[in-house]
Amino acid sequence: MPWIVRMLIALALLAFLGYFLIFVYYAVSLFRFPFDYDQGEGFELYDTLLHARGEWPYRNAEIQPFYTSVYPPVFHLATVPLVWVFGAHLWTGRLLSSTASLIAAVAIGYAVFRESRRSWLAVVSGLAFLASNYVYHIGPLFRQHMFMVMLETLTVVALAGTAGDDADRRKRRLIAGLVCLLLAGFTKQLAIATAFAAFGWLFLQNPRRAVLAGLGFTAMFTTIFLMINRATDGFWFQSTILANVNRTVPGQFEMLFRQWFGLHYVLLLAAALRVIYETYFARISIYSLWFFFGIAVATLSGKFGAGESYFVTSIGAACVLSGLAFGEVLDRSRVWRPAFSFSLACAIPMLYLWQARLVLHLPTRGPIFGRIAHTLNLPPDSGYYDSQGYTQLGRPPDSADIEAGWRIAEIVGAARQPVLSEEAGFPLAVGAEVVANPFPLLVMYEGGLFNPAEMVRQIDSQAYGVVIFRAQFYPPPVLQAIGAAYEPWQEIQMNGFTYRILRPKEDR
């Protein structure tokens, strides 16, 4: 291999290794931050606490404490042992989600290496996944999405290995893949993309085996679903299915699609070319179907409450397919003219370097990151630069954010009555009761599934010591009742957001 090719490969590896270190730095910063960084993390922790106590979080939201969850239980159940050992801390789920992100990256790299046999290409493919702005933003959060993506990736990689000749190995990998898929489905509903890809590909390989596997899988999934629904008096179905049929926000999908493509078009175009090649000149792989259905399900990102995370599955598939495409080109180029082969060997790591440029993101303060930001002429004002543009995620929280969070938590702890907070991290930090889960209440109200009458009555009677707003995600009648019974008291800045604290009006 010519020295210039080795140098370009080393530069590509170095660039994506840098993004990996930034990911680790961001994750560790979040481990040390004891409050909600992304709105809703605290409610994920509360779901985990309920499971740890042997209770279901799928409940009648129309009675005190007006709480339910809209997410399946696997991620929370996986976090339960950490909570049992270390207590109710947000870092437990963040650690699990970060680990899941790393496992997904390793599985992507393994998939590329298994077919290309090129170590550097496998490493870059896995690191390119972690380098995505989207994966960086949500990977270390106490959110179930990356745990689902990990299970999806393991599903696809396991099933891709069932195309071999060893019958026992095929059977073991088929069972492992379907188990991962079952767990993914009970982690988050968006795993349906991988279900379509998995059974579609199995059908193309062996229709009889696919039908039998599909019947067994469906029976198992349905049995578990019905058991949970019966155990929760039907609130499981209402909360996880009906409450997720949200309205569409005009223009949201188009905006996210343009952003997704603009950040990842090197990987996406290479993946698309690989799909075309397989369609016309080879056999369709499970990775191509995974890519297609990943994009199809990402169209749901236009719903109210959805966002960039809906595209992460397609990014994982693109990392695999692009790695396979580049590996195929390098293999075939061996018999081509030396000049052309050399040009391709240089072009591929240069394309990865261009991809690294597209997803540029890093903190801009501190002795190391500050110097890098200055070298790259990046603005240091917000403490974080992102080629995506403005994002509420990505900036590592600092000591001022932690201090502000404890100020709010102390207010919660000093209240003599329960507190109505849009973030559960504050009451959980001081051992207070968690009341209401605002966003599910809002979408359920919009879908005709939630009657806020009792909650409004509690607010009218000033049953809550304080109210904490960040985004005012409560249903309109609840917001109106709060406005009538409570008055502004304090405003505290944390993580770039203004937390508005209200107290009961005295003239009532």
N, C-alpha and C positions, 0 to 999 in steps of 0.2 A: 504494500500500500504506500503510495507516494507521501512524502512528508507533509505536503500541503493539505492533503485529504485528512491525514491524522490531526493536523492542527485545527482544521475546521470542525472535525468531530469533537475534539477536546473543547473547543469554544462553545459548541452547542451543549455539551454535557455540563460545562461550567455555568452557562446561563441558566439552565433549568435546575441545576443544583442550588444556585442562588435563590431561585423561587422556592425551592423546598425549604431552605433555611428561613426564608421570610415566613413561610407557612408555619414552621415550628415556633418562631418567635411570636407570631400572632396568637397561636394556640396557647402558649405558655402565659402570655399576657391575659388571655381570657380565663385561664385556670385560676389566676390570682384575683380576678374581679368577682366579687361575691353577689352581684345583682344582675338583673336582666340586662343583657347587651342588646339582644334582639327581642322586641316585644313578644311575649308569649313563652319565653324560656322558663320563667318561673312556674307557669301553669303546667309545662311538661314535667317539671320537678314535682309539682303537687300530684299529678297523675301517678308518678312513680311512687310517691309516698302512700297514696291510696292502695296501690297494688301491694306495696310492702306490708300494709296492714291487713291484706286479704279482702280489700274492698274494691268494687268496680267504680271507675270514674264516669260511667255512662248512666246518667241519672235524670230524674225529673227536674228540669231546670226552672220550673215555675214555682218551686217552693224553696225556702231558705235552706242552703246558702246560694241558690240560683246557679248551680254549677253543673256542667257536663263537659265531656271531652269529645272531639270530633276525629280523634286519631286511634287506630288500632293499637294493640297493647305490646307487641313484641319488643320494641325498643325500650319501653319503660320496664318491662319484665327483665330485660337484659341488664338494666341499670340497677335493679333492686338489690342485688348482692353488694354493690358498692355503697348503696345507701344504708344497708344493714350494718356494714362494717364501719363506715366513716361518717354517717349521718347525712342529713338533708342539705347537701351542698351542690351548687350548680356545676362545679368542676367535675362531678362524677359523670354526668351525661356528656359534658364537653369532652372529657377524656375518651369516652366510648365512641363518640362521633368522630373525633380526630383519628382514633385508631382505625375505625371503619374506613375513613378516607384513605389512609395509608394502605390498608389491605386491598382496597379496590385498585389502587395504583399498582401494587405488586401483582395482582391478578391480571391487570392489563399488560404489564410488562411480560409476565409469564406467557400469556396468549401469543404475543408477538414473537417471543423467543422460541416457543414450541414449533412454530411454522417457519420462521426466517432463519433461526439458529445464529442470529447476530446479537451479541450481548449489548453493544452500544445502542442499537436501534430499540431493543427492548427497554433499556433503562430510560432513554429519552421519551419513549411512548408513555411509560408510567409517570415520569416526572412532568410531562406535558399536561397530563390530567390534573395533577396537583397545582400546576401553574395557571390553570384557567382562573380568571377573575371570579367566576361563579363558585367554583370549588373552594377557592381561598376564602370567599366571603362566608359561606355556610358550613364549610367542613368542620371547624372547631366549635360550632354552636351546640347547645343542648336542644337539638332538633333531630327528629327521626329520619330525615330525608337521606342523609349520607349512609345511614345504616341500611336503608332500603337499597340504595345504589350498590353498596357492597354486596348484598345478597343477590341482587340482579346480576352483577358482574360474575360472581362465583357460579351462579346458575348457568350463564351462557358459556363460561369457560369449561365447566364440567360437562355440559351437554355436547360441546364441540368435540370433546374427546371420545364421544361414543361412536365416532365414525370409523374406529379402528377394527382390527380383525379379532382381537382377543374378546371372546364372549363374556367371560367373567368380569373383565375390566369395563366393558361396555355397560354391563348391568350395574356395577358399583357406581359408575359415573352418572348413569341415568337416575338412580335412586338419590345420589347426593345432589344432583341438579334439581330434581323435583322437590326435595326437602328444602333446599335454599329458596326455591320459588314460592313454596307454601309459606315459609317464614317471611319472605319479602311481601307477599300479599297481606299478611297480618301485621306488617310494619307500616305500610302506607298504601293507599288505594292506587296510586300511580304505577304500581308494579304490574298493572294490567298490560303495559307495553311489552314487558319481557315475557309475560304469559303468552301473548299473541305470537311473539317471535319464536319462543321455545316450541310451542305445539305446532306452529306453522312449519318450522324446520323439521321437526320430528316426522310430520306427515309427509314431507317431501322425501325423507330418507326411507321411511317404512310406514305406510299408512296403517297397517294392522297394529303395529306396536304403538303408534301414536294414538290410535283410538282407545286401545286398552289402557295406556298410561293416562290419557285424558279422562277416561271414565273413573279410574281410581283416584286421580287427583281431585276431580270435581266432587266425588263422594266424600273424600276427606275434608276438603275445604268447606263444603256445605254443612257437614256434620258439626264441625267446630263452630261455624258461623251461627247455626241454629242453637247450639248449646249456650253460646255466650248471649244470644238474644233472649233465650228463655231465662237465663240466670239474671238478666238485667230488666226483666219485664218489658222487653221490646224497645227499651231506650238505646240499646246498641245499634239497632237498625236505624232508628230516628237520628241518632247523633252522627254516625259514621257514614251513612248513605244519604238520607234525605237532606240533612243539614249541609251537605257538600254540593248540593245543586244550586250554585250561586249564579247571580246575574252576571252578564258580560259587560265589561267596561270598554266602551268604544275606543279603538285605537291602541289598546294596551298590548294585544298580541303582536300587531304590526311593529310597534316600537321595540318590544323585546326581541322579535325575530331579527330585525335589522341590527340590533346591538349584538345578539348572539353570533350572527354571521360576520359582522365587522371585527369581532374579537378573535374568531377562530377560523377564518376562511381558508387558511393554509391547510389545516387538518380536515376541514369539511370538504374542500374541493378534492383533495387526495382521496378521502373516503368515498366520495361520490364516484370518482373515476374507478375505484376498486369495485364498487357495486355494478357499474356499467360493464366492466370487464368480466365479472362473474356471470352477469346476466347473459352475455352474448358469447363468451368464449370458454367458460368453465362451469362449475356448479355453484349455485347460490349457497353461500355460507350462512350460518346462524348469526354471524356478526352483521352481515348485510341486512337481514331481516330485523335485527335488533336496532340498527341505525334507522331503518325506515319507520318502525313502529315507535321508536323513541321520539322522532320528529313529529309523528302523527299525534301522539299523546301530548306533546309540548304545545299543541294548538290550544289546549285547555288553559294555558297561561293567560288567556284573555279574561278569565273569570275574576270577579272581585275577590281579593285576598290572595290570588296567585302571584307568581313572580318568576324571577330568573331561575330558581331551583328546578322548575319544570323542564329545563333544557339540559340538566346535568347528565341524565342517562344517555342522551344523544351525543354528548361530548365524550363520554367514556367509549361509546361505540366508535366514534370518529377517531379516537386515539388508537384503538386496535386496528381499524381498517387502514388508516394512513400508514401505520407501521408495517402492516402486511403489504401494502401497495409499494412502499419504498423498498422493502426487502425483495419483492418480486422483480422490480426494475433492476436492482443491483445484481441479482442472480442472472437475469437474462442478458445484462450488458456485458457479461464476461466473454461472450462470443462475438461481440460487436467490435467495430474498429477501436483501437486503443484510445484515440483522441476523443471519440464520442463517449466511451466508457469512463474515461477520466473526467470528462465534463459532468456526467451524471453523478459520479462519486463526489464531486465538489458541490454540485447543486443541491443535493438532498440535505446535508447538514446546514447549508446556507438557507434553505427553506425553513428549517427548524429555528435558525437564528431569527429569521423574519417573524416567525410565529411568536418567538420570545419577545420581540419588539412590540407586537400587537397587544399583548396582555400585560404590558408594563404596569406594575403596581408595587409600591413599597412605602414603608414609613419614611418620613423625611426629617425626623429629629433624632438627636443622639449622636454620639461621637462617630459611629460607623455609618448609620443610615443617613445622617445629616451630611457627611462628606460625600457619600454616593449621590445623594440628591443634588448637592451643589455641583458635582462633576457633570451630572446629566442636565443641569440647569432647570431643575424642577422647583416649583414654588413650595416653600416650607410652611406656608401660613396655617393650613389645617392640620399639619402633622402627618398627612397621608396623601399620596398621589395615586390616582387610578386612571388608566387610559379609558376606562368605561365612562368616565365622567363622574358626576355626583352619585354617591352611594352612601346610604346610612350605615353600611357595614364596611369593615376593613381597617379602620383606624384603631390601633391598639389603645385601650383605655389607659389613662394615666392616674397618678395619685390624686389629682384634683377630682377626677370622676369618682374614685373610690370614696373620697371625703364627702362629696355631694351625696352619694348614695347612702352613706351612714347618717347624714343629716336627715334625710327623708325617713330612713328606717327608725331613727330615734323618735320622730314625730309619731310614727305608727305605734311604736312601743309605749309611748306616753298616753295614747288615747285610751279612755276608759270604756269605750264601746268598740265593736268590730269596725274595721276600716274597709271602705270600698275603694279598691286600688286597681288600676288598669294593668299593673304588673305585680305578680304574686311574689316576686323576689323580696320585696320589702317586708311584708308580713312574715314570710318564712324565715328571714334573717333574724327576726326577734321573737320567733315562736308564737306569732299571732295567728288568728283564724283567717283562712283564705275565703273570701266571699265573692262569688260571681266570676264568670269567665267571659269577659265582654264580647270578644269577637264572635264566638259561637252563638251567643245570645242575639247579636245583631243579624247574622245570616239566618238564624232560625226565625227571628221575627219577620224578616223580609220574605221568608218562605211560608209564613203562616203557621209555624211550628212552636211559637213561643208567645204566650200571653203575659205581658209584663205587669198585670194589675197588682199582684201581690208585692212585687218588687217596688212598684211605685208607692204602694201603701207604706211600706217600710221606710222609704225615703221621705215621704211626707211627714212621718212621725219622728224624723231625725234619729233613726235607729243606729246611724253610723257616726262614729266620732269625727272622722275626716273623710274626704273624698280626694283621690289622687288621679289627675288626668295626665295623659301624655298625648293621645290621639283622639280621644272622645269617640271610642268605638262602640259605645252602648247604643241600644235602640233609641230612636227619637223620643218616645214617651219617657224613657228613663232619664235622658238628658234634660228634658223639660222639667221633670220633677226635681232633679238636682238643682237646676237653676232657680227654682222657686223656693227651695228649702235651705240652700247652702250659699255661702258668699266667698269670694276670693280672699285668701289669707296670705299665702306665700308663693313665690316662684323660685325654683331651684334649677340650675343648669347642670345637666349630666349627659355626657356622650353627644354633645351638640344638640340636645333636645331640651325644651323647657317643660319642666314638671310643675303643673299648677295644682296647688293644694288648697282645698276649700274646707271651710268649717261651718257648722250649723249657724243659721241666722239667729240672732238674739231677739229680734223683734217679733218672733212668731209665737 
